[in-house]
Amino acid sequence: MTVLVTVPGAETVLVKVLVTVLVTVLVTVLVTGLEAGLRRGRT
């Protein structure tokens, strides 16, 4: 018998990690897009 021990808050930690990664990616994309837009606007 293998008993799966669920650590309290483990799911919350995973969700936080996923959200953090998603936010980081979105911010990176937005910053890159803004920089590209500013460069295009300047020229």
ChimeraX attribute file (.defattr): number of C-alpha atoms within 10 A of each C-alpha:
attribute: neighborCount
match mode: 1-to-1
recipient: residues
	/A:1	3
	/A:2	4
	/A:3	5
	/A:4	6
	/A:5	6
	/A:6	8
	/A:7	7
	/A:8	8
	/A:9	9
	/A:10	10
	/A:11	11
	/A:12	10
	/A:13	11
	/A:14	11
	/A:15	12
	/A:16	12
	/A:17	12
	/A:18	12
	/A:19	12
	/A:20	12
	/A:21	12
	/A:22	12
	/A:23	12
	/A:24	12
	/A:25	12
	/A:26	12
	/A:27	12
	/A:28	12
	/A:29	12
	/A:30	12
	/A:31	12
	/A:32	12
	/A:33	12
	/A:34	12
	/A:35	12
	/A:36	12
	/A:37	11
	/A:38	11
	/A:39	10
	/A:40	9
	/A:41	8
	/A:42	7
	/A:43	5
